[in-house]
């Protein structure tokens, strides 16, 4: 019953910027973390950035200083501002949410979006 709606992917030139957005809906009491993973063709899925409900952030070394993750204005939303994009950033990007148990607030279930394609090419 949890749906993650992703938007903002597309084609951009090297050095350009994109902004990814993710909105969660359904049976969500609260979340412990939301974030973005990416998977280039033929490669393993890897963490790009995540943010906890309390606002703590974590980034992959390859995107530090270029990407910024933030909570959106609406509840259960997250944004990823991607600057100074490089061809190696090309991948399918997936929104991720880890729900919080309504009684204990500990992590419980993990949900994934369908993926949005980001292509960086001249």
C-alpha positions as CSV (number, residue, x, y, z in Angstrom):
1,X,0.0,0.0,0.0
2,X,3.0,2.3,-0.1
3,X,3.8,4.0,-3.4
4,X,6.9,6.1,-4.2
5,X,6.4,8.5,-7.1
6,X,9.6,9.7,-8.7
7,X,10.2,12.7,-11.1
8,X,12.9,14.9,-12.5
9,X,15.0,12.5,-14.5
10,X,16.1,13.1,-18.1
11,X,18.9,14.0,-20.4
12,X,21.4,16.6,-19.4
13,X,24.8,17.8,-20.7
14,X,28.0,17.4,-18.6
15,X,28.3,20.1,-16.0
16,X,24.5,20.6,-16.0
17,X,22.0,20.1,-13.2
18,X,18.9,18.0,-12.5
19,X,16.5,17.9,-9.5
20,X,14.9,14.6,-8.6
21,X,11.8,14.4,-6.4
22,X,10.2,11.6,-4.6
23,X,6.8,11.6,-2.9
24,X,5.6,8.7,-0.8
25,X,1.9,7.9,-0.3
26,X,-0.2,5.1,1.3
27,X,0.0,3.5,4.7
28,X,2.9,5.5,6.1
29,X,2.9,6.5,9.8
30,X,6.4,7.8,9.6
31,X,9.8,7.0,8.0
32,X,13.2,6.5,9.5
33,X,15.0,7.4,6.3
34,X,14.5,8.3,2.7
35,X,17.1,8.4,0.0
36,X,18.2,7.7,-3.5
37,X,20.1,4.7,-5.0
38,X,21.4,4.3,-8.5
39,X,22.2,1.4,-10.8
40,X,24.2,1.9,-14.0
41,X,23.6,-0.8,-16.7
42,X,25.3,-4.1,-15.7
43,X,26.4,-2.7,-12.3
44,X,25.2,-3.2,-8.7
45,X,22.7,-0.8,-7.2
46,X,24.6,1.7,-4.9
47,X,23.6,4.3,-2.3
48,X,23.8,7.9,-3.6
49,X,22.4,9.9,-0.7
50,X,20.0,9.4,2.2
51,X,18.4,11.6,4.9
52,X,16.9,10.5,8.2
53,X,13.6,11.8,9.6
54,X,15.7,14.0,11.9
55,X,17.6,15.5,9.0
56,X,20.9,13.7,9.2
57,X,22.5,13.1,5.7
58,X,24.8,10.6,4.2
59,X,26.4,10.7,0.7
60,X,28.5,8.5,-1.5
61,X,32.0,9.8,-1.8
62,X,31.6,10.1,-5.6
63,X,28.8,12.8,-5.2
64,X,29.9,14.7,-2.1
65,X,30.1,18.4,-2.9
66,X,27.9,18.0,-6.0
67,X,24.6,16.5,-4.8
68,X,22.4,17.8,-2.0
69,X,19.5,15.8,-0.5
70,X,16.8,17.5,1.4
71,X,13.3,16.9,2.8
72,X,10.5,18.4,0.8
73,X,7.9,20.8,2.0
74,X,5.2,18.2,1.9
75,X,5.3,15.3,4.4
76,X,7.1,12.1,3.2
77,X,8.8,13.8,0.3
78,X,12.5,14.2,-0.6
79,X,14.5,16.0,-3.2
80,X,18.0,15.4,-4.7
81,X,19.7,18.4,-6.3
82,X,22.3,17.1,-8.7
83,X,24.9,19.6,-9.8
84,X,28.1,19.4,-11.9
85,X,26.8,16.2,-13.5
86,X,29.3,13.9,-15.1
87,X,28.8,11.1,-17.6
88,X,29.6,8.5,-14.9
89,X,26.5,9.7,-13.1
90,X,24.4,8.1,-15.8
91,X,22.2,5.5,-14.2
92,X,18.7,4.5,-13.3
93,X,17.9,6.3,-10.0
94,X,15.6,4.7,-7.4
95,X,13.9,6.4,-4.5
96,X,14.0,4.4,-1.2
97,X,12.0,4.7,2.0
98,X,12.4,2.8,5.2
99,X,9.3,3.0,7.3
100,X,9.2,3.5,11.1
101,X,7.2,1.1,13.3
102,X,4.3,3.1,14.6
103,X,4.8,1.9,18.2
104,X,8.6,1.8,18.6
105,X,9.7,4.1,15.7
106,X,12.4,1.6,14.8
107,X,13.0,0.7,11.1
108,X,10.5,-1.8,9.7
109,X,9.8,-2.1,6.0
110,X,11.7,-1.0,2.9
111,X,10.1,0.4,-0.3
112,X,11.4,1.2,-3.7
113,X,10.3,3.5,-6.5
114,X,10.1,2.3,-10.1
115,X,13.2,4.2,-11.1
116,X,13.9,7.3,-13.2
117,X,16.6,7.5,-15.8
118,X,19.3,10.1,-15.6
119,X,21.6,10.4,-18.7
120,X,24.6,12.7,-18.8
121,X,25.9,13.1,-22.3
122,X,27.1,15.8,-24.7
